[in-house]
Amino acid sequence: MGGIYPGKDWAKGYNFMLSKDTETNINLMLVIGWNSDQTKMKAAGFNVKTGEYIPPQI
């Protein structure tokens, strides 16, 4: 989901962060990783209560 891959060198594996979306008042769990060629960090968010995937807003 979100095209996220584990890091291999710096920030190995997946990293996790808890956050709150101040606009929607939803608690989020972010899964942080890298794009497929390991050049940019990416994140996917999930609603903590429901587990619903929340795509990144661009």
PDB file of N, CA, C and O in Angstrom:
ATOM      1  N   MET A   1       0.838  -1.180   0.000  1.00  0.00           N
ATOM      2  CA  MET A   1       0.000   0.000   0.000  1.00  0.00           C
ATOM      3  C   MET A   1       0.884   1.244   0.000  1.00  0.00           C
ATOM      4  O   MET A   1       1.800   1.354   0.815  1.00  0.00           O
ATOM      5  N   GLY A   2       0.623   2.149  -0.878  1.00  0.00           N
ATOM      6  CA  GLY A   2       1.383   3.391  -0.907  1.00  0.00           C
ATOM      7  C   GLY A   2       2.737   3.283  -1.577  1.00  0.00           C
ATOM      8  O   GLY A   2       3.480   4.264  -1.599  1.00  0.00           O
ATOM      9  N   GLY A   3       3.092   2.107  -2.134  1.00  0.00           N
ATOM     10  CA  GLY A   3       4.375   1.961  -2.821  1.00  0.00           C
ATOM     11  C   GLY A   3       5.566   2.195  -1.927  1.00  0.00           C
ATOM     12  O   GLY A   3       6.526   2.853  -2.329  1.00  0.00           O
ATOM     13  N   ILE A   4       5.520   1.661  -0.710  1.00  0.00           N
ATOM     14  CA  ILE A   4       6.592   1.887   0.263  1.00  0.00           C
ATOM     15  C   ILE A   4       7.437   0.619   0.389  1.00  0.00           C
ATOM     16  O   ILE A   4       6.915  -0.491   0.490  1.00  0.00           O
ATOM     17  N   TYR A   5       8.751   0.815   0.381  1.00  0.00           N
ATOM     18  CA  TYR A   5       9.683  -0.292   0.500  1.00  0.00           C
ATOM     19  C   TYR A   5      10.597  -0.060   1.696  1.00  0.00           C
ATOM     20  O   TYR A   5      10.849   1.089   2.060  1.00  0.00           O
ATOM     21  N   PRO A   6      11.103  -1.137   2.322  1.00  0.00           N
ATOM     22  CA  PRO A   6      11.984  -0.954   3.480  1.00  0.00           C
ATOM     23  C   PRO A   6      13.316  -0.348   3.073  1.00  0.00           C
ATOM     24  O   PRO A   6      13.813  -0.592   1.975  1.00  0.00           O
ATOM     25  N   GLY A   7      13.886   0.446   3.971  1.00  0.00           N
ATOM     26  CA  GLY A   7      15.197   1.026   3.735  1.00  0.00           C
ATOM     27  C   GLY A   7      16.282  -0.031   3.866  1.00  0.00           C
ATOM     28  O   GLY A   7      16.135  -0.991   4.622  1.00  0.00           O
ATOM     29  N   LYS A   8      17.365   0.147   3.132  1.00  0.00           N
ATOM     30  CA  LYS A   8      18.456  -0.826   3.167  1.00  0.00           C
ATOM     31  C   LYS A   8      19.702  -0.290   3.858  1.00  0.00           C
ATOM     32  O   LYS A   8      20.433  -1.051   4.490  1.00  0.00           O
ATOM     33  N   ASP A   9      19.949   1.000   3.745  1.00  0.00           N
ATOM     34  CA  ASP A   9      21.159   1.563   4.345  1.00  0.00           C
ATOM     35  C   ASP A   9      20.796   2.415   5.552  1.00  0.00           C
ATOM     36  O   ASP A   9      20.904   1.960   6.691  1.00  0.00           O
ATOM     37  N   TRP A  10      20.367   3.644   5.310  1.00  0.00           N
ATOM     38  CA  TRP A  10      19.970   4.548   6.383  1.00  0.00           C
ATOM     39  C   TRP A  10      18.494   4.304   6.681  1.00  0.00           C
ATOM     40  O   TRP A  10      17.718   4.097   5.748  1.00  0.00           O
ATOM     41  N   ALA A  11      18.084   4.320   7.932  1.00  0.00           N
ATOM     42  CA  ALA A  11      16.700   4.044   8.343  1.00  0.00           C
ATOM     43  C   ALA A  11      16.270   2.685   7.800  1.00  0.00           C
ATOM     44  O   ALA A  11      15.299   2.586   7.050  1.00  0.00           O
ATOM     45  N   LYS A  12      16.988   1.658   8.179  1.00  0.00           N
ATOM     46  CA  LYS A  12      16.717   0.301   7.693  1.00  0.00           C
ATOM     47  C   LYS A  12      15.313  -0.142   8.042  1.00  0.00           C
ATOM     48  O   LYS A  12      14.783   0.222   9.091  1.00  0.00           O
ATOM     49  N   GLY A  13      14.715  -0.921   7.171  1.00  0.00           N
ATOM     50  CA  GLY A  13      13.387  -1.469   7.392  1.00  0.00           C
ATOM     51  C   GLY A  13      12.318  -0.392   7.270  1.00  0.00           C
ATOM     52  O   GLY A  13      12.487   0.597   6.557  1.00  0.00           O
ATOM     53  N   TYR A  14      11.222  -0.603   7.976  1.00  0.00           N
ATOM     54  CA  TYR A  14      10.128   0.370   8.019  1.00  0.00           C
ATOM     55  C   TYR A  14      10.186   1.100   9.351  1.00  0.00           C
ATOM     56  O   TYR A  14      10.637   0.540  10.351  1.00  0.00           O
ATOM     57  N   ASN A  15       9.737   2.330   9.368  1.00  0.00           N
ATOM     58  CA  ASN A  15       9.677   3.111  10.598  1.00  0.00           C
ATOM     59  C   ASN A  15       8.233   3.532  10.812  1.00  0.00           C
ATOM     60  O   ASN A  15       7.467   3.639   9.854  1.00  0.00           O
ATOM     61  N   PHE A  16       7.860   3.769  12.053  1.00  0.00           N
ATOM     62  CA  PHE A  16       6.481   4.072  12.401  1.00  0.00           C
ATOM     63  C   PHE A  16       6.419   5.353  13.218  1.00  0.00           C
ATOM     64  O   PHE A  16       7.326   5.657  13.993  1.00  0.00           O
ATOM     65  N   MET A  17       5.334   6.099  13.032  1.00  0.00           N
ATOM     66  CA  MET A  17       5.154   7.344  13.766  1.00  0.00           C
ATOM     67  C   MET A  17       3.672   7.513  14.087  1.00  0.00           C
ATOM     68  O   MET A  17       2.820   7.265  13.234  1.00  0.00           O
ATOM     69  N   LEU A  18       3.367   7.926  15.293  1.00  0.00           N
ATOM     70  CA  LEU A  18       1.999   8.262  15.670  1.00  0.00           C
ATOM     71  C   LEU A  18       1.843   9.770  15.578  1.00  0.00           C
ATOM     72  O   LEU A  18       2.722  10.526  15.992  1.00  0.00           O
ATOM     73  N   SER A  19       0.712  10.199  15.029  1.00  0.00           N
ATOM     74  CA  SER A  19       0.476  11.615  14.795  1.00  0.00           C
ATOM     75  C   SER A  19      -1.016  11.892  14.869  1.00  0.00           C
ATOM     76  O   SER A  19      -1.827  10.966  14.895  1.00  0.00           O
ATOM     77  N   LYS A  20      -1.370  13.157  14.903  1.00  0.00           N
ATOM     78  CA  LYS A  20      -2.778  13.544  14.894  1.00  0.00           C
ATOM     79  C   LYS A  20      -2.991  14.553  13.776  1.00  0.00           C
ATOM     80  O   LYS A  20      -2.287  15.561  13.698  1.00  0.00           O
ATOM     81  N   ASP A  21      -3.959  14.282  12.914  1.00  0.00           N
ATOM     82  CA  ASP A  21      -4.320  15.220  11.856  1.00  0.00           C
ATOM     83  C   ASP A  21      -5.161  16.308  12.499  1.00  0.00           C
ATOM     84  O   ASP A  21      -6.294  16.059  12.912  1.00  0.00           O
ATOM     85  N   THR A  22      -4.617  17.502  12.586  1.00  0.00           N
ATOM     86  CA  THR A  22      -5.308  18.583  13.292  1.00  0.00           C
ATOM     87  C   THR A  22      -6.540  19.084  12.534  1.00  0.00           C
ATOM     88  O   THR A  22      -7.445  19.655  13.143  1.00  0.00           O
ATOM     89  N   GLU A  23      -6.586  18.877  11.219  1.00  0.00           N
ATOM     90  CA  GLU A  23      -7.749  19.321  10.444  1.00  0.00           C
ATOM     91  C   GLU A  23      -8.953  18.401  10.654  1.00  0.00           C
ATOM     92  O   GLU A  23     -10.084  18.870  10.774  1.00  0.00           O
ATOM     93  N   THR A  24      -8.702  17.079  10.697  1.00  0.00           N
ATOM     94  CA  THR A  24      -9.806  16.116  10.838  1.00  0.00           C
ATOM     95  C   THR A  24      -9.937  15.560  12.253  1.00  0.00           C
ATOM     96  O   THR A  24     -10.910  14.871  12.562  1.00  0.00           O
ATOM     97  N   ASN A  25      -8.961  15.855  13.115  1.00  0.00           N
ATOM     98  CA  ASN A  25      -8.940  15.364  14.494  1.00  0.00           C
ATOM     99  C   ASN A  25      -8.860  13.833  14.554  1.00  0.00           C
ATOM    100  O   ASN A  25      -9.419  13.216  15.461  1.00  0.00           O
ATOM    101  N   ILE A  26      -8.167  13.227  13.587  1.00  0.00           N
ATOM    102  CA  ILE A  26      -8.010  11.778  13.531  1.00  0.00           C
ATOM    103  C   ILE A  26      -6.595  11.417  13.971  1.00  0.00           C
ATOM    104  O   ILE A  26      -5.625  12.032  13.528  1.00  0.00           O
ATOM    105  N   ASN A  27      -6.482  10.408  14.853  1.00  0.00           N
ATOM    106  CA  ASN A  27      -5.172   9.886  15.241  1.00  0.00           C
ATOM    107  C   ASN A  27      -4.687   8.982  14.121  1.00  0.00           C
ATOM    108  O   ASN A  27      -5.434   8.141  13.620  1.00  0.00           O
ATOM    109  N   LEU A  28      -3.422   9.162  13.730  1.00  0.00           N
ATOM    110  CA  LEU A  28      -2.856   8.426  12.610  1.00  0.00           C
ATOM    111  C   LEU A  28      -1.635   7.630  13.023  1.00  0.00           C
ATOM    112  O   LEU A  28      -0.888   8.030  13.915  1.00  0.00           O
ATOM    113  N   MET A  29      -1.441   6.490  12.358  1.00  0.00           N
ATOM    114  CA  MET A  29      -0.183   5.765  12.425  1.00  0.00           C
ATOM    115  C   MET A  29       0.413   5.864  11.034  1.00  0.00           C
ATOM    116  O   MET A  29      -0.219   5.464  10.056  1.00  0.00           O
ATOM    117  N   LEU A  30       1.620   6.393  10.938  1.00  0.00           N
ATOM    118  CA  LEU A  30       2.306   6.509   9.661  1.00  0.00           C
ATOM    119  C   LEU A  30       3.349   5.413   9.547  1.00  0.00           C
ATOM    120  O   LEU A  30       4.116   5.175  10.479  1.00  0.00           O
ATOM    121  N   VAL A  31       3.373   4.750   8.405  1.00  0.00           N
ATOM    122  CA  VAL A  31       4.415   3.780   8.088  1.00  0.00           C
ATOM    123  C   VAL A  31       5.339   4.482   7.104  1.00  0.00           C
ATOM    124  O   VAL A  31       4.910   4.904   6.030  1.00  0.00           O
ATOM    125  N   ILE A  32       6.594   4.602   7.473  1.00  0.00           N
ATOM    126  CA  ILE A  32       7.547   5.370   6.685  1.00  0.00           C
ATOM    127  C   ILE A  32       8.586   4.426   6.086  1.00  0.00           C
ATOM    128  O   ILE A  32       9.151   3.576   6.775  1.00  0.00           O
ATOM    129  N   GLY A  33       8.819   4.595   4.802  1.00  0.00           N
ATOM    130  CA  GLY A  33       9.805   3.777   4.094  1.00  0.00           C
ATOM    131  C   GLY A  33      10.379   4.578   2.943  1.00  0.00           C
ATOM    132  O   GLY A  33      10.537   5.795   3.038  1.00  0.00           O
ATOM    133  N   TRP A  34      10.688   3.894   1.860  1.00  0.00           N
ATOM    134  CA  TRP A  34      11.342   4.508   0.704  1.00  0.00           C
ATOM    135  C   TRP A  34      10.603   4.141  -0.573  1.00  0.00           C
ATOM    136  O   TRP A  34       9.815   3.196  -0.595  1.00  0.00           O
ATOM    137  N   ASN A  35      10.866   4.906  -1.655  1.00  0.00           N
ATOM    138  CA  ASN A  35      10.333   4.524  -2.953  1.00  0.00           C
ATOM    139  C   ASN A  35      11.146   3.332  -3.468  1.00  0.00           C
ATOM    140  O   ASN A  35      12.109   2.915  -2.825  1.00  0.00           O
ATOM    141  N   SER A  36      10.762   2.787  -4.622  1.00  0.00           N
ATOM    142  CA  SER A  36      11.380   1.544  -5.089  1.00  0.00           C
ATOM    143  C   SER A  36      12.872   1.663  -5.402  1.00  0.00           C
ATOM    144  O   SER A  36      13.600   0.677  -5.284  1.00  0.00           O
ATOM    145  N   ASP A  37      13.340   2.845  -5.798  1.00  0.00           N
ATOM    146  CA  ASP A  37      14.775   2.970  -6.084  1.00  0.00           C
ATOM    147  C   ASP A  37      15.566   3.602  -4.935  1.00  0.00           C
ATOM    148  O   ASP A  37      16.712   4.013  -5.120  1.00  0.00           O
ATOM    149  N   GLN A  38      14.956   3.677  -3.756  1.00  0.00           N
ATOM    150  CA  GLN A  38      15.626   4.112  -2.518  1.00  0.00           C
ATOM    151  C   GLN A  38      16.161   5.543  -2.587  1.00  0.00           C
ATOM    152  O   GLN A  38      17.206   5.840  -2.008  1.00  0.00           O
ATOM    153  N   THR A  39      15.440   6.451  -3.304  1.00  0.00           N
ATOM    154  CA  THR A  39      15.912   7.822  -3.420  1.00  0.00           C
ATOM    155  C   THR A  39      15.063   8.827  -2.645  1.00  0.00           C
ATOM    156  O   THR A  39      15.543   9.915  -2.327  1.00  0.00           O
ATOM    157  N   LYS A  40      13.818   8.487  -2.338  1.00  0.00           N
ATOM    158  CA  LYS A  40      12.936   9.406  -1.617  1.00  0.00           C
ATOM    159  C   LYS A  40      12.159   8.661  -0.546  1.00  0.00           C
ATOM    160  O   LYS A  40      11.685   7.546  -0.769  1.00  0.00           O
ATOM    161  N   MET A  41      12.032   9.285   0.619  1.00  0.00           N
ATOM    162  CA  MET A  41      11.227   8.696   1.683  1.00  0.00           C
ATOM    163  C   MET A  41       9.752   8.877   1.344  1.00  0.00           C
ATOM    164  O   MET A  41       9.355   9.885   0.760  1.00  0.00           O
ATOM    165  N   LYS A  42       8.942   7.878   1.722  1.00  0.00           N
ATOM    166  CA  LYS A  42       7.499   7.909   1.486  1.00  0.00           C
ATOM    167  C   LYS A  42       6.796   7.473   2.771  1.00  0.00           C
ATOM    168  O   LYS A  42       7.396   6.826   3.629  1.00  0.00           O
ATOM    169  N   ALA A  43       5.520   7.835   2.891  1.00  0.00           N
ATOM    170  CA  ALA A  43       4.752   7.445   4.072  1.00  0.00           C
ATOM    171  C   ALA A  43       3.332   7.070   3.662  1.00  0.00           C
ATOM    172  O   ALA A  43       2.783   7.607   2.700  1.00  0.00           O
ATOM    173  N   ALA A  44       2.754   6.142   4.410  1.00  0.00           N
ATOM    174  CA  ALA A  44       1.350   5.782   4.253  1.00  0.00           C
ATOM    175  C   ALA A  44       0.705   5.943   5.616  1.00  0.00           C
ATOM    176  O   ALA A  44       1.274   5.523   6.624  1.00  0.00           O
ATOM    177  N   GLY A  45      -0.485   6.550   5.663  1.00  0.00           N
ATOM    178  CA  GLY A  45      -1.169   6.784   6.928  1.00  0.00           C
ATOM    179  C   GLY A  45      -2.345   5.859   7.120  1.00  0.00           C
ATOM    180  O   GLY A  45      -2.994   5.448   6.158  1.00  0.00           O
ATOM    181  N   PHE A  46      -2.618   5.533   8.379  1.00  0.00           N
ATOM    182  CA  PHE A  46      -3.747   4.690   8.740  1.00  0.00           C
ATOM    183  C   PHE A  46      -4.462   5.292   9.937  1.00  0.00           C
ATOM    184  O   PHE A  46      -3.824   5.763  10.878  1.00  0.00           O
ATOM    185  N   ASN A  47      -5.794   5.275   9.899  1.00  0.00           N
ATOM    186  CA  ASN A  47      -6.604   5.709  11.031  1.00  0.00           C
ATOM    187  C   ASN A  47      -6.364   4.719  12.166  1.00  0.00           C
ATOM    188  O   ASN A  47      -6.556   3.518  11.979  1.00  0.00           O
ATOM    189  N   VAL A  48      -5.952   5.191  13.326  1.00  0.00           N
ATOM    190  CA  VAL A  48      -5.618   4.317  14.452  1.00  0.00           C
ATOM    191  C   VAL A  48      -6.835   3.519  14.924  1.00  0.00           C
ATOM    192  O   VAL A  48      -6.700   2.345  15.269  1.00  0.00           O
ATOM    193  N   LYS A  49      -8.005   4.125  14.943  1.00  0.00           N
ATOM    194  CA  LYS A  49      -9.205   3.443  15.461  1.00  0.00           C
ATOM    195  C   LYS A  49      -9.771   2.420  14.490  1.00  0.00           C
ATOM    196  O   LYS A  49     -10.187   1.341  14.910  1.00  0.00           O
ATOM    197  N   THR A  50      -9.796   2.739  13.191  1.00  0.00           N
ATOM    198  CA  THR A  50     -10.466   1.870  12.225  1.00  0.00           C
ATOM    199  C   THR A  50      -9.518   1.043  11.377  1.00  0.00           C
ATOM    200  O   THR A  50      -9.930   0.035  10.803  1.00  0.00           O
ATOM    201  N   GLY A  51      -8.254   1.449  11.286  1.00  0.00           N
ATOM    202  CA  GLY A  51      -7.295   0.764  10.429  1.00  0.00           C
ATOM    203  C   GLY A  51      -7.406   1.181   8.970  1.00  0.00           C
ATOM    204  O   GLY A  51      -6.692   0.655   8.117  1.00  0.00           O
ATOM    205  N   GLU A  52      -8.300   2.125   8.680  1.00  0.00           N
ATOM    206  CA  GLU A  52      -8.523   2.576   7.313  1.00  0.00           C
ATOM    207  C   GLU A  52      -7.272   3.253   6.757  1.00  0.00           C
ATOM    208  O   GLU A  52      -6.655   4.086   7.420  1.00  0.00           O
ATOM    209  N   TYR A  53      -6.909   2.882   5.529  1.00  0.00           N
ATOM    210  CA  TYR A  53      -5.781   3.502   4.831  1.00  0.00           C
ATOM    211  C   TYR A  53      -6.172   4.925   4.444  1.00  0.00           C
ATOM    212  O   TYR A  53      -7.255   5.151   3.905  1.00  0.00           O
ATOM    213  N   ILE A  54      -5.295   5.874   4.718  1.00  0.00           N
ATOM    214  CA  ILE A  54      -5.529   7.261   4.361  1.00  0.00           C
ATOM    215  C   ILE A  54      -4.428   7.666   3.399  1.00  0.00           C
ATOM    216  O   ILE A  54      -3.285   7.865   3.811  1.00  0.00           O
ATOM    217  N   PRO A  55      -4.767   7.792   2.094  1.00  0.00           N
ATOM    218  CA  PRO A  55      -3.732   8.137   1.108  1.00  0.00           C
ATOM    219  C   PRO A  55      -3.149   9.517   1.377  1.00  0.00           C
ATOM    220  O   PRO A  55      -3.833  10.387   1.918  1.00  0.00           O
ATOM    221  N   PRO A  56      -1.885   9.723   1.002  1.00  0.00           N
ATOM    222  CA  PRO A  56      -1.259  11.034   1.215  1.00  0.00           C
ATOM    223  C   PRO A  56      -1.962  12.109   0.396  1.00  0.00           C
ATOM    224  O   PRO A  56      -2.412  11.858  -0.721  1.00  0.00           O
ATOM    225  N   GLN A  57      -2.051  13.297   0.957  1.00  0.00           N
ATOM    226  CA  GLN A  57      -2.650  14.417   0.236  1.00  0.00           C
ATOM    227  C   GLN A  57      -1.538  15.204  -0.421  1.00  0.00           C
ATOM    228  O   GLN A  57      -0.571  15.603   0.229  1.00  0.00           O
ATOM    229  N   ILE A  58      -1.684  15.419  -1.705  1.00  0.00           N
ATOM    230  CA  ILE A  58      -0.642  16.125  -2.461  1.00  0.00           C
ATOM    231  C   ILE A  58      -1.124  17.518  -2.796  1.00  0.00           C
ATOM    232  O   ILE A  58      -0.401  18.286  -3.432  1.00  0.00           O
TER     233      ILE A  58
END
